[in-house]
């Protein structure tokens, strides 16, 4: 068993100032060829998958960052056409969508890609997202209750075509055995869905299910449903604690530890020497627009920090019970542990919004990934290059070979589907 590596593709890079750096081209955020290049780079490195995040509002101050971009499922269909092996994971919200639409779209992507689709399940905590749908933001617990029912409906729809339902018997004129295609007749608190799904059973049975919430509700949801988890930790100890906690919840749902892969986010800043890597980190840091960073920090904390001195301490804030609870705790722990000013917190978060920024040579980065992987902190990593495409190219051409030499990562693709690559069988009808 080797580690899993996912490439998290975001515009022209995860560092908030990446669009200002001469190594990037900000117009590429809506250039299909840019994303096709990224997908082929990731596939050249034999990575498990690529991932596109999504939000349902223009989040952040577009005056100071290259924000906005493609709807992810649309884009992934285009990436499927230029790749053969790499998994294709998209974020879709359970709060502002309907199960029938989502189940149909992922089944379509799974057919288009030959069994490479994955769904990152989110519950959309932002007030701006709620306003775009003419709604008040649901309470934290309510969002997860809806998500729970959403997954029950979606999986029932995927299973509404049983394996072997399609006969294609030209002689008898029977295309499908309709005794193996059934309505789901779901009636619940949030949804009433008749079914069946109006697309044939997909190659994987259902997409790989991914989740990223780290609140108590989020971890319980992940323990029941998720097959991969994207998470954010800053230290080995915190990562080990999260890993043990989440894996320890699986038996309550009749699941084994290998059925859920945990992938902390890393933003690797790579240089031929550590000095070169630190210079690149400094170049990006010097391009940060403080007003943008302060706005981002205010949004993550749910508290308006406007007017506070940047070189003063971060105020003690309580997490909004309906907001991003785990990210608020991470930021507070980071600031308190290292005694950071607001300006320093902004700089720390600029590279990965709270994910682990790893700076050094390919060997040094491989050392740190190996330490986490071999010491109960990660089953792999969600790779978040600070700038694109160069940051992904460097990781694929310099860090991946180092991991391969150490026997920590594959040299060739073997499995046909994304679920198989994550050590899971094809999903079978319940």
CORVENQUI-V305849 format. One record per run of one state. SS is the DSSP state (h for helix, s for strand, l for the rest). FROM is the first residue (numbers start at 1). TO is the last residue. Records with the same first field share a line. If there is no record, write none. Layout:
SS: FROM-TO  FROM-TO
This chain:
l: 1-3  9-17  21-25  31-31  45-48  53-71  81-86  94-98  114-116  123-126  132-139  159-160  162-165  170-173  177-177  182-185  188-191  194-207  212-215  226-227  232-235  249-249  254-256  260-260  271-273  287-289  302-312  314-324  339-340  351-355  361-361  375-379  384-389  406-417  422-430
s: 4-8  49-52  87-93  117-122  161-161  166-169  174-176  181-181  186-187  192-193  208-211  228-231  261-270  313-313  341-341  356-360  380-383
h: 18-20  26-30  32-44  72-80  99-113  127-131  140-158  178-180  216-225  236-248  250-253  257-259  274-286  290-301  325-338  342-350  362-374  390-405  418-421
